[in-house]
Amino acid sequence: MKIELLNAVDQELEMYPEAFGGAVDSEEVIQAEAKLKVKLPEDFKRFLLRYGSGAIGEAVVLGLREAEFVSTPSFVDKSIQFRNMLPQGYEHFVVIGVDSAGNPV
């Protein structure tokens, strides 16, 4: 992650800690990758390890821990849900967010 982006997320965390799920350990990330049968991007893994999940401004990034303030369901569960709904070719699709219309991001 770019340092500017990390600084911005850290500021959000400082102002609104309840909008983040809390850090996870590397074993939880490894288990998520195994369950989804994917290798997650390093930036997303760093986000999970540091924040767990979170709301940054109006964007909600799903993770592995539910935030107190905002709905942040498991990205693993959401990925599986959308994989089952989408046509063939999305077997390795990973959902890290859901937009205001309910579409996967």
HULIN-V965911 format. One record per backbone hydrogen bond with DSSP energy under -0.5 kcal/mol. CO is the residue of the C=O (numbers start at 1). NH is the residue of the N-H. If there is no record, write none. Layout:
<<CO:NH> <CO:NH>>
//
This chain:
<<2:6> <3:7> <4:8> <5:9> <6:10> <7:11> <8:12> <9:13> <10:14> <11:15> <12:16> <16:19> <17:20> <18:69> <19:55> <20:68> <25:28> <25:29> <26:30> <27:31> <28:32> <29:33> <30:34> <31:35> <32:36> <33:37> <33:38> <38:40> <41:45> <42:46> <43:47> <44:48> <45:49> <46:50> <47:51> <47:52> <48:24> <48:52> <51:22> <51:53> <52:64> <52:65> <53:21> <54:56> <54:61> <55:57> <56:59> <59:56> <59:61> <60:62> <61:54> <63:75> <70:72> <73:63> <74:78> <75:79> <75:95> <76:80> <77:81> <78:82> <79:83> <80:84> <81:85> <82:86> <87:90> <90:93> <94:96> <96:62> <97:105> <99:102> <103:99>>
//
